[in-house]
Amino acid sequence: MAIVYGDYSKDRIGWFFGRTGWQLGTLAVTSLPVFWAVNTRAWPLVGTLAGAWVLLALLVVVPVRGRPATGWLIASVKYAIGTLTGWTVFRSRAGQGRADDLDRVDLPGVLAGVSIHDGPPHGPHQARVAIIQDTAARTWAVTASVTHPGIGLADPAKRQRLGAGLADLLDVCARTELIDEVLLLVRTVPDDGAERDLWLRRHRRPTSPQLARQVNDDLALALSRASVRTEAFFTLVVPEPRLGREAREAGGGLDGRARVLYGLMAEVEGQLRGGLGMTAVSWLTSPELALAVRTGFAPGDRA
């Protein structure tokens, strides 16, 4: 039996049949003219007001891509006001020649609240994992670069095992009562062949046959034009209210939060390597995270 996974969204519980307070209040207030017209027995006016109320109810209640039409209208008005007043225009201090303090974050909007901390030494290589703090969302996160062999040649039984492994991963994350969100990013970018050329230069022997060298060079020239690189990243997100309680027991501060995150990383990594069949899981340090972000926007810089 195949297991099909769809999009996931958080449960939303409203006050009355899934409606929020402002939606219920809007529907109640706008229905008063209809009852007033019924009380006065002005039936043509009742029909007109009832039709207008039904239209308003559709705009308020029915979501369009997860947001009611009134929400889109309010957001559009705010964006228009921000555009007219110049709030949506961002110019970095470096671009204006005013970058006096290089340690000060120079990013637009909510990104200004994102900070990258170097955690305490971790693992056999004593690497300092990058801990991502979002002060606006009050969350902490860590990101890993993962490698998976893919499911293109997997039989149905193996695909079902991998699906069950994903379910087990989500179950483990839920049972920790700390992890609020897991993000799996898979991106495909053009491959310029620089890494393959570097590998060949390091491993090619002077005594290798000339024909073999020619075949490899021809393959590199033909395949690098159409080849792509697939990269996958896994991120776990923990809210500050949940992490703060555990961090106080682990010493508090950044180190205490890092110790709690390291424990979660170990649990998640076991599931990634086991049930999901990841062949490599590498938690990114600050330079590696910066490289992943930069090559996401400018793939040609990887060389």
N, C-alpha and C positions, 0 to 999 in steps of 0.2 A: 504494500500500500504506500503510495507516494504521499509525502508531507509537503504541503504548500504553505509558504510563509508570505503574508501580505504586509502592507504598511502598518506600522504600529503608532498609536497615538495614546496619550495619557487619558485615563478615565476622567470625565468631567461631570461633576455632580452639581445640578442646579437646585434652586429652592423649590421649584414647582414644575414637575414634568421636564426636568432638564433645563429650565429657563433660569437665567440669572436674575438678580434683583432689579437691575435697571431695565431689563427686557420686560419683566413682569409689570413693573411700574409704568413703563411706557404704554404697554397694551391696555392696562387698566385705565389710565388717564385718558387716552385717546378714544376709548369706548364710551366715555360719558356723553359726548354729543349724540351718539346713536340712541342711547336710552332716553335722553331728553326729547329727541324727535319722536320716539315711540310714545312717550308720555303725552305729548301734544297731538298725537295721531296725525302727524304730517307725513303720510306714507311715502310720497315721492321723495321727500327729504331724507326719510329713513333709508331708502334704497341707495341714494347717492352717498350718504355718510357711511353706510355699511360697506359699500364698494371701496370707498377711500380707506376705511379701517382695515379691510382685508389686504389691500395693497400695502399699507404701512406695516401690517403684521408680517407679510412675506419679506419685506425689506429688513425688518428687525430680527426675525426668527431664523429664516432660511440661511444657512452659511454658504458662502462662496469661497471655496478653497480654504475652509476652516475659519472664516471670518464673516460675520454678517455684513450686508451691504452698507448699513449705517457705519460700521467700523471702517470699511474701505473709504466711505465718504469723509469721515472725520480725518483719517490718515492723509487723504488727498488734499484736504483743506490745509492741514498742518504743513504738508510738504510744499504746497503753493506759497504759504506765508513764509516758510523758511527760505524758499528760492528768491522771493521778492526782497526779503530783508538781508540776503547774503549769508544766511546761516549754513546753507548746504555747500558753500564754497570753502574748500580747505587748501591752504598753502602751508607747507611745512616751514618751520623756522629755519631749517637748513637752506631751503629754496629761497628764503628771503634774506639770507645772510645774517640771521640772528641766533644761530645755534651756539650760544655761549657755554651752556652746561651740557656736555655730551652724555652725562648719565641721566638726564631728564628725558622722559618718554616724549616722542614727537610724532604722535599718531592722531588720526581724526576720530571724533565721536567716542563711542564706547570702547574703541580699541585703546584709548589712552589709559584705561584702567587695567590693561593686561600687563602683568609683570612675569618675567621668567627668572626663577631662582635656581641656583645650583644646590642640589640636595647634598647631604653628607655622603661620604664614600660608601659605595654599595657593591656587593658581589666580589668575585675573585679578582677582578681587574681594578677594583676600587674606583669605579667610574662614578661621577657625580651626575645623577639623572636630573634632567630639566623638569622642574616643578612649575606648572603654569597656574598663576593666580589671576583670577578675574574679579577685581574688586567691585565692578558694577553688578555682576550676577552673583557675587559671593560664592564662588566655586573654586576648587582646586582640581587640577588634572595632570595626568602624565600620559605620554604618547610613546608607542612602540612601533618600530618598523617590523613588519611580519612578512614572511615568505611562505607561499602556499603552492603546491604543485598543480593546483587547478582541478576541475572536475570534468574537463573536456573528454577524457578517456575513461572516466569512472563508470562502472556499471551501476544499475539501480540500487543494488544492495549497499554499495559503498556510499552512494549519495544519501541514502536513508540514514546510514550511520553518521555521516557528517551533519545531516540535519538534526539528528538526535544530539550530537555533540554541541551544536549551537544552542539547542534548548537547554542542555545541561549548563552551558556557560551562563546563559541568562538566569537560570535558576540559582546558580552559585552567587552571581552578582546581587540577586534579590535577597538571598539569605544572609549576606553580610550586613544588611540594613544600613550600609554606608554609601554604596555606589548608587548614584541617582540616574546615571546615563552612561551608555557605552556607544562609542562612535566608531564605525568601520568605514574608512575611506579607501577606495580603490581608484587610482587614476592612471591613465595611459598617456604617455608623452612620446614624441618622436625620439628615436635613438640615433645619435650621430656616429656611433661606432667607436668613440674615443676609448671606452673601457676595454673593448676587444683589441684595439690596436696596442694599448698599453700592455695587456696580457700577452699578446704575441711577442712584443719586444722583450719581455722579461723571460719568456719560456722558449723562444726560438733558438735553436742551436746552430752554430756556424757549419756543422757537418750534416745538417739536414738535407735531404734530396732536393734538388732544384725544382723538380716537377711538383713535389708536395708544397713547396713554398709558393709556386706560381698558382696552384689550385686555391690555396688559402687566400692569396691576394685577390684573385678574381672573384671568389665568393664574397669576400669583404666588400669589394667594390659594387657588386650587384645587389647584395642583401641589405647593405646599410642604407640604401635609398628608400627602402620600403619597410624597414624594421621599426618596431616600437618597443617601448619598455613599459611594463606594468609594475606599479608600485602600490603597496598596500600598507596602511597605517591603522593602528588600533589605539583608541583613546578611552580612558575611563575618567569619569567626572564625579567628584564628591562635593556636596554642598558644605559650606563652612559650618552651619549649625550642627550637622552630624559629625563632621570631622573635629570640630573644636572640643567636644566632650571627650572623645577618645584621645586627642592630642594632649590634653592636660594630664592624663594618666601616663603618657609616654614622655613627659618632660616639658611639654609646652613649647610654644614658639614654632619657628620653621622646622627645627630638627624633630620636634615631637610630631608634627604633621607629616613630615617626610617618613618617619618610622612607621606610622599607620599606613601611609600610601605604599611603602615597600612591602608590608604584609599583604595588602590587597593585590599588589603586582604579582607576588609569588602565587597566590591562589588563582589569579586569572591566567598566568602563564602556564600553569599546569593544565588548565582546560584547553588553552590554545594549542599546546603541543600534543595533547592527548586526543580529546574528542574531535577537535577540528583539524587535526593533522598538519599543523604548521611545522615546517621544517626549520624555521629560524624565527626567533623572537628577540629583538634587540631594543631595549628601552633607550630612548634618545637622550643624549646630553644636550646642553645648550648649543654648542656649535653644530651638532648634527641636526637639531631641530631647526636652526636658522638655515642650514643648507636645504632641508626638505621644504621649508616655506619658500625660499628664494627660487628653487628649481621648479616649484609649482607654478610660479608666475612667469619665470623665464627659463624654460627647459634648456636653452642653449648655453646657459652659464655653468651647467654641470661639468663640462669639459675643463 
